């Protein structure tokens, strides 16, 4: 069911990544800055793949997800703010999982495998505050099968979108989730959107959140502005990034998980413009728990992966609430602009 541009369906109607059998999600949000991290846990392990499209990624343990490499299953994925500092949150997840006997059995120990990706939110508040191992541990402790909170929480707490004409004209990003079930197989996504570009409604092509006009009252429409010759500001590489996880309970191989991650980026391309830029580190993971005991075939799974990624990205900004930091940076939410939603 398409998401209308004038309303945000309740989380229960849109589904979420936790509707996928075997998947749990937990957030840890540090309201001092704000920043945070979000973890996607597969206690029984999941076949996994990754696709990095942005030119400035911050990641951990992505090499082990190559289809030709040895390890078949991982146990969690960590998404965090804090740029490279935030990768430390994955260490907390490793400790939490180890304490519960979850991990790859190597005889003398069980090693939890936790790939991670980070987004840059250091300009939103005090950059000295960022997710650490304790935050990653706390996110795991909070994980559940419930539909996860969206908006200004976890890895989306410090996210912003529409920064090509300066942070003073940007808007609040966030984290969102969605899922679709077809014939007993579910595909879901969790996306933390901190894009340099605008977020657009895939069904209408209209910007929903992004760069604002100079007076701050309306959306500037970055795509049209760039095509008209409006020069963007120079952005430091890696100061943006949309990261996320697509998961399914279909039975898939490691190579198919990689393809699922590749196709999920189609969803980002539908919902963010421009996307995959030199200043973004856009990274998507794909997980397959296999608990549905069957598959729909890769054509259908990839179509669903792109769709739920686009929906989750849209939900990330619709759920985000405007903030003003102690340093005076104001980032309105999508519902704040021009008195409400376009």
N, C-alpha and C positions, 0 to 999 in steps of 0.2 A: 504493500500500500504506500503510495507516494506521500511524502511529508508536505503538507500545504505550507506556503511561505508565511501565512498569517498566524500560525499557531504551532505550539510545541506539544505533541501528544504526551500524556503521562508516561513515565518510565515503563509502567506495566504494559502499555499498548505498543511501545516501541521495542520491547524486549531488552535484553542485555546480554553481554558475553557470558554471564553466569547461568544463562539458560542452557549453555553447552554442558552436557554431562561430564563431570570430572573437573570442572573449572571453578576456582574461587578467586575473589578479588578483595584486596584490602588497601585502604589509603592511610597515609600519615600526613597530616597537614600542620605546618608550622606557621601560625598566624602572626608571628613577630615580623615577617618580611613582606609578603607571604611567599612560601615555597612548600615543597613537599615531594612525596613519592607515592607510587602506586604499584602494587605487585599483583601478578596473575599467577596463581599456584595450580599446578597439576600434581597432586600428591602421589598418584600412581604412575606418574611420568607421562610425557607426551612426545610423539614424533614432532620435530620442529624444523623450521626453515626461516630464513631472513632475507630481506632485500633492502639494500641501502641505496636510495636514489639521490638524496641531497649531497651536495659537494663538501659539506663540513660536518661530518657525523662525530658523535661521541659515543662509543660503544665498548662493550666488554663481552668476550667469549663468543663473538659471532663466527669466528673461523671454524669452530667445532660443528657448526650447523651446515657446512658444505655437504652436499649429498654424498660425495665420495669419501668423506672422513668417517672415522670409526664410530663415534658415539651416536647411538640411535635415538635416545630419549633424554629430555631435560625435565626439570622439576619445577621451575618457575621462571618468569621473566620480570625484571625490574624496570620500571619507567620512572625517571626522576628529573626534577629540576636541578639547578645548581651548576649547570655546565659540567665540565670534567670532574669537579669536586663531587658531584652527585653520584658518580659511579660507585662511591664508597657504600651507598645504600645496599648494593647487592651483597656485600660482605655480611651485613646484618641478616639478610634473608638466608644466606648459607648457614649461618649459625643457628637460626631458628629451625630450619629444616633438619640439620644434623641432630639437634636435640630431640627430634621426633623420629629419628631413624630413617629419614627419607634421603635417598641419594643412590648413586651408582655404587654397587657393591664391588669393592676391589680386594676383598679378603680381610684386610686389616682395618678397614674403615668403610663407611658409606660417604661418598662425596656428592653433595648436592650440586647440580649444574644449573647455574642461574645467569644466563645472558642478560645484558642490560643495555639500555640506551638512555641518553640524557638530552634535555633541551636547555637552552640558555635563557635564564630569567634573572640574571644578576643585576640588571638595571632597574628592576622593580623592587625598590626598597634597599635594605642594607645587605650588600653583597657578601658580607662576612658571615651571614646566616645561610646555611645550605644543608640539604639532606646528608646525613651521615649513616654509619652502620646502625646506630641506635634507631634512627628513623626507619630504616629498612626492616629492622626487627619488629618495630611497632606496627608497621603496615601488615606484616605477616600475622601478627597477633590479632589484628582487626579483621582479617580475611574471613569471608563467609560465602555462602551460595546465594545470599540475598542480592537483589538488584543493587549495584553499587551507586553511591551518590555521584552526582554530576556537577559540573561547573567549577567553582573555585575551591577545589579539593585536590589532595594528592599531587600528582605531577602537573596538574592544571592550575594549581593555586596561584602561581606567579606568571602564568602564560598571558601573552598579548598577541594581537594580530593586526595586520595592516600598518607595517612600520616603514614602508618605502618612502614616505614623505616626512619621516621623523617620529620619534616616540611621543611627542606632544600632540600628534594627530592620530595615534593608534587607538585601539579599543581592547577590551578585556577578552582574552581567550579562556580556555578551560579544558575540561575533560568530559567526554561523552561516551555513551555506549548504546548499542542496538543489536538486534538479532532477528533472524528469519528462520522458520522451521518449515521444511518441505518433506513430506512423506516420512516423518519421524527422524529426520536428520536436521541438526541445527548448526548454523554458522552465525557467529557473533563477533563483535569488534569492540575494543576499548581504545579510544584515540585521545591523546593529549595534544591540543592544537595551539601552537605557538608560532604561527606562520608569518613570514615576511609579507605575504600577499593577503588578499581579501578572502573571506569565506563567502561562498555564493550558494544559493539554493540550486541544487542540480536540476530541479524540475522547471525552473523559470529562468535561470541564468542571472538572476538579480543578486547583487551583493547584500549580504545579511549583516556582516560585521567586517570592518577593515579600516583603511585609511579614511580620515574625515577631511572635509573641506577646511580651508584656512580658518573659518570662524568656528569650527568644531561642531557645527549643528547638523550636518548632513554627511552622507557617505560620498566620498570623492569618486568612487569606481576606478580603482587602480588600473585595471586593464584598459579601459577607454582613455584614461589620462595618459598612460604610457604611449598608446597608439597615436594620441594627438600631439605628442612631443613634449609632454610635461616631464621634465627630468627628475628622476628619483634622487634621494640623498644617497651618499656612499654609505654602505653598511659593512661593518666588520664581519668577516666570514664566521659562520657558526653562531651568530647572535640571535638565531630564531629556532626553527626546527619543529616539525610535527612527528610524533612518535606514537606507536601503537602496537596492538596485538590483535590478530584475527585468529579465532579458534573454531574448531568444528569437532563434533563427536563422530564424524564419519571415519571409516577405516581408510587411512592414506599412508603412502610411503614417505620417506624422507625427501625424495626428489619431488614428489607431489606437494609436500609442504612448502618447499622452495617456490614452486610454481604458484601456489596459493598466495604467498607473500608478494610475488611479482604482480599478480593480477589485482591484489588488494590496492596497489598503488593507483590503479585506474580510478578507484573511489576518491583518493586524494585529488587526482587531477580534475574530477568532476566538481569537487567541493571547494577547491582552493585555486586562486588565480592571482599572480603566477605561483607555481609550485616547483619543488625540486631545484631551487635556485642555488647559486654559489654561496649564498649566505644562510641556507637551510641545511640541516643534516638529516632530512626526512628518512626515517627507518621504520619498517614494519616487520614484525615477527609473525609467523604462522604456527599454530599448534594443532595437532590432531590427537585426541584422546582415544579414538577408536571405540568408544563405549556404546555407540549406536549399533555396532556390529555389522555395519553395511556402509555402502557409499552411494552417492547419486551420480557418480561420474564426474570427471574434472570440469567438463563444460558447465555443468550446473553449479558445482561448488565454487568455481572461479567467478561466475556471474553473481552468486550470493555474496562472495567475499568483497567484491567491489561495491556492491550495493550497501552492505552493512557498514563498510568503512565510510562511505559518503554520508550515510545517515548519522553515524556516530560523530563525525566531524561537525555536521550541522548542529547536532544536539550539544556539542561542547560549547559552542558560542551562544546558543539560545539559553542554555542553563547558566551561563556565566553572569555574575553580578558586577556592576561597576565598582571600582575602588579608587581611593585617593591615598597615596602613600605619605608617610611622614616627610618625605623629601619634596612633596608637592606635585608628584606625577598623578594626573587624573586619567583613568582609563574607563570610559563608560561601557556598560554592557549593551548588547543588541537591543534590549527592550527600553533602554534609556534614551536612545537617539530619536530626535524629532517626535518625542512624546510616545513612542512605542514602536512596534514592529512595522516594517515597510509593507 
